[in-house]
Amino acid sequence: MHLDRRAHLTADRGTDPPAVPEPIRITAHEAGLLQTFPAHYPWAGNKGQQFCQIGNAVPPLLAGHLLAPHLGVTLDPDDFTLAA
């Protein structure tokens, strides 16, 4: 039964392999924006160090959502302006 299911799936796909999109490279500035850091956040160091900082950081918007109930405050979306 497993072999029948596999044959059915390959027959539906046709003979062309699926298209693979080209990789996209982003800057540390763009990575910071994606993680909800302010547009002019002062990242330090070289490119690799900046990406490390971004990857290791807790995104500000996530931190706000997690902490707001414990601090007894209402999270205001205007507190997180991400103007580029």
N, C-alpha and C positions, 0 to 999 in steps of 0.2 A: 504494500500500500504506500509506503514512503517513496518508493521509486516512481510509482504512478503520479504522485503529487508533484514530484520534482520535474518530471517530463512535461507535465501540464504547464508548470510555471515557465519553463524555458521556451516552450512553443509559443506562449503568449507574448514574449518579449521580442520576437523577431531575431534577425541575425546581427544587427548593429549593436555594439556595446553602448551603454548609456553615456551620454555626454558628461564630461567632467569639467566643471567651471574652472576658470583660471584663478589662481590664488590672488588675494588682495592684500597689499601691504598697507598698513596704517602707521601713522606717526604716533609718538608717545602722547602728543597733545590730543589727537583723535581718540586714543585709547582711554585717556583720562576723561574725556567728554562722555564716552560710552559708559564709563563707570560712575557717572554723575558728579564728577569733580567740576568746580567752577572753571570757566574758560581760561582764566589767567592764573591758574594754580601754579605756584613756583616749584616745578620739579627740579631736582638737583642731580648733578652728575652727568655721565655720558649716556648715550642712548640705551645701552643695556641696563645701567643702573636705574634709569627712569622707568623702564618697563618693569623692572623688579619691584620698584616702589609701588607702581600701579597694581601689579598683580598680587602683591602681598597686602594691600590696603583693603579696609572695609569700605565699600562705596558709601559716600555720605548720605545718599537718599535711603539706602538700606539701614544704615545706622540710625537715622532719624525715625524711621518706621519702627524699629526694634525698641528704641529707647523712649519714645514719646509716651506710651502707656505707663511705663514705670516712673516717669518723671511727672506724670499728671498734666501733660501739656497736649494741646491739639496740634497736629502737624499741618502747617500751612504750606501748600505747594509753592507759594510765592517766596518762601524762604530758600528755595532751591532753584534760583534762576541760572539757567545754563546758556546764556547768550554767548555765542561764539565770536 
